[in-house]
């Protein structure tokens, strides 16, 4: 069978036939909240001059990535759920796989860039303006997106070399790499090994770099004499640390652990954590745990109401 004209079938949550409307409604609500929440944070940062800092520049990068990859996966899931048509074309599956890997990989690098920003701000504050300047931010951003792009291109290229024949039923709600490889496990062992090495090299190494940065940050915070100074220093990076733990731990744990037939149904539900819940929580975490963002939100809402009164 020609891969260019082939179709995969995503089993998604089709076994829960009596819950399709409920699943559709939940996914729709979460998708709308996720997209609108990230767009709202992006708009607030753009409209508020005192938020035009490196930390919020990287935050805007995160919001764009979150919007892209939930939009690549969730609308298709909703269509499959409400119509019962679980087919996806081979090129469509390639595109979904590419954008998913690109956004997830790039998000790791952006989170690492944010950790570096916090490290310089807290550990070497006198050099902050010199080290973290607009050129540095642009360089880190371009590097993150470029490396994410190069890494993502590898995945569909590897899959395109495999002949699936009549093995076309993916037990997942999107074109997840390991689930695709499970269709022809004997033919794709070398690819599976390469993916594992790639995950360790990029995912875990980036996560450990972030953790090392925070070890230095915590050590510096503990040296601050006043309790108010320690609280202020930690509050400046608590939102980022929360997002890192939510995103990295869920995505790394689920993507790197061995997959077997008995755990696939559970893994699909758990995958919703980093596919939907984490992007949904990002704007909430940054707005509720960050006084600067809260002040910006109140300021913008107040100005809007003032304009209406006029």
N, C-alpha and C positions, 0 to 999 in steps of 0.2 A: 504493500500500500504506500502511495506517494505521501510523504510527510507534509508536502505543501497543501494537499487537498484533504488530509486526514482531519478527523475530529476526535477530541477527547470528551469523556463524559465525567463531570464532577459530581460525585455522589452527594457531596455537601451534607445536609441534614435530612436527606430524603427518607430515611428510615423512620423519622418522626412525622408520619403523614398527617396525624390529627393536630399537629402543632404548627403547621406551615404558616398560617395566618399570624399566629403569635410571634413566631420567629421573624417573619417579615416586618411586623410592627416594631419589634424591639430593635432590629437592625436599622430600620429607617430612622427611628428616634435617635439612636446612638450616632448614626451617620450625620444627621442634621445638626446635632449638638456639637459633634466633633468639628465639622467644617465651619459652622458659624462661630464656635468658640475660638478656633485658631485664627479665623479671619478677623474676629473682633480684637484679639491681642495684637495681631499684625497692624491693624488700623490705629489702635491706641498708641503703639510705639511710634508709628510714622507721624502721628499728629502731635505728639508731645516732645518738645525740644529737649527737655532734660533727660529723656530716655534714649537720646541718640548717643549711646555709649557702646563700647565693644560687646558687653554682656547682652544687651538687647538687640544688637545687630545679629549676633549668633542666634538669639531666640527667634528672630524673624526667619532665619534660615530653617530652623526646626519646624516652625509653623507651616512653611511652604512644603517641606518634605512630608509632614504628617497629612496635609490635605491631599497631596498627590497620591500617596500609596493607599489611603483609605478609599479614594475615589476610583482607583484602579481595581480594587477588590470588592468593595461592598455593593455598589450598584449592580454588578453582575450577579452577586449572591442574591440580591433582592429579586432580580428578574427570574432567576432559576427557581426561587422559592415560590413566587406568586404564579408563575406560568407552568412550572413543572418541566420546562425544557432545560435539561442539565448539560447540553452539549456546548462545547467551546472549540472554535477552530484552532488548528495548530498554530498559525500566526498569532491569533488572539492569546493563546496560552503563552507563546514566546514573549509577547508584549507584556502580559501580566507578570510573568516571571522576571523579566528584565527590570521593570519599574519597581517591583517589590524589592529585589536585591539591591538595586541602585539606591533607593531611599533608606533602607535599613542600614546598608553599609556606610552611606554618607552621614547618616545620623550618628553613628559611632564616632566618626571623625569630628563632627561638629561638637558633640558632647565633650570630646577630648580637648578641643580648642577652647571651649568654655571653662574647662577645668584648669587649663594653662592660664587663662585670663584671671581666674580667681586666685591661682597660686601667686602670680606676679603682684596682684592687688593687695594680698594679705601678707605675703612673705617678704616682698621687696617693694613696698609702697612708694619709696622715693624714686624708683626707676620706672614706675608704672607708665607715665605719660611718654617716656622715651622708648620703652619696649613695646607696649601695646598701643600702637598708633594706627591710623586708618590704613596705611600700606600693609602693616602686619595683619590686620583683620582681613583685608582683601586677599592677601597671599594665603592665609590659613583657609579661607572660604573656598578659593579656587582650587587649592590643593585637595581639600576634602571632597569637593564635587568631582574633580578629575579622577581621583583615586577610586571613588565610588562608581564612576562611569566605567572605568577600565575593568574593575572587578566584576561589574554587572554584565558586561559584554561577554565574559567568559562562559556564563551559565547557559544562555540559549545556544551558543556556538557548540558547547559540549553535547547538549541534548539533541541538536540537529543531526549529529553523527550516529544516533541510535535509531535503529529500525524497530518500531514498536509492533508492526503488523496489526493483529486484532486485539492486542493488549492495550486497551484505551480507556479503562475505567479507573479514574483517580479517586482514591478514597480521602478526599479533602474538599474544602469549600472554595479553594483557589488553586492555582498551579504551583503547588509547593514542591520544591526541588526533591526532597527525599521521597515524597509520595509518588512523584513521577518515576524516580529511579526504582521504586519498588515494583513497577510494572515489569521490568526485565532485570531482576537482581543479579543474575549470573553474568549478564553482558555489561553491567554498569558498575562492577565492583571497583575498577580503577577510577572511574569518575566519582564514585562515592568517597573513596579515599582522598581524592584531590579536594573535594568539597569540605571534608573534615579538616584537612590541613589548612585550607583557606580560612575556615571559621576560626581555627585556633590562632593562625598568624595574624588575622585582622581583628576578629571579635575579642578574643581573650587578651591579646596583647594591648589593644586599646583600652579595655576595661581595667587591666592591671596598671597601665599608665595613669589612668584617672584615679585609681585607688592610691597609688604612690603619691600623686599630687595632693590628695586629701590627707594623707599621713603627715606630710610637711605642713599643710594648712592647719591641721588640728594641733600639731606640736607648737606652731607659732601662736595660735589662739590661746593655748594654755599658759604661755609666757606673759600674756597681757595682764597687767597688774589689777586693773579694775574689772569688776563683774559686768558693768555696763559696756565696757569696751569689748569684752569677750562676747557678750550677747550680740552687739552690733556687728562684730566681725563674722560670727557664725551665721547670723540672719542673712548676710549678703550672699551666702553660698548654700543655704539650706534648701532653697527651691531647686537649684541645680542638682544637688546631691539626691534629693527625693526622686527627681525624674531619672537620673542615672540608675539608681537602684531598681526602680520600676521597669524601665526599658531593658537595661542590660541583663538583669537576672532572669526575666521572663523569656526574652528572645534567645539568649545563649543556652539556657536550660532546655528549652523545647526544641531548638534547632540542632543542638549538638548531641542530644541523648539518642541512643539506638531506638529505631522505630520498629514495632512489630504489629502484627494483625490485631492482637488482643487490646493493644493500647491506642489504636488509631482513633476510635470514637471519642475517647477521653481527650486525646491530644487535640482533636479538632475544637473541642470546647475550650481547652486551655489556650489554644492559639488565639482565641478571641481576646485574650488579655492584652497581648502586645499589638494585635492588629487593630483593635477597636478601643479597648479600655484605656491603654496608655496614651494614645493621641488625644483621647477625650479628656483625660485627667491633666494633661500638660498645661492647657490654659487655666484650668481651675487652680492647680498648684501654684502657678506663677502669679495669679491674681490674688488668691487668698493668703499666701505666705509671703507676699512681697509688698511692703508699705509704699514703695515708689509707684508700683503699678496700680495699687488701690487708689492712691492719691490722683494718679493720672485719669483713672476711670471716673472718679467722682468729679474731677475738674471738667472732663469732656461732657459728662452727662449734665452737669450744672450749666455749662455754656450752651448746650443744646436747648435746655429748658428756657434759658434767658432769651435765646433767639426766638423761641416760639412766643414768649410773652411780648416781645417787641412787635 
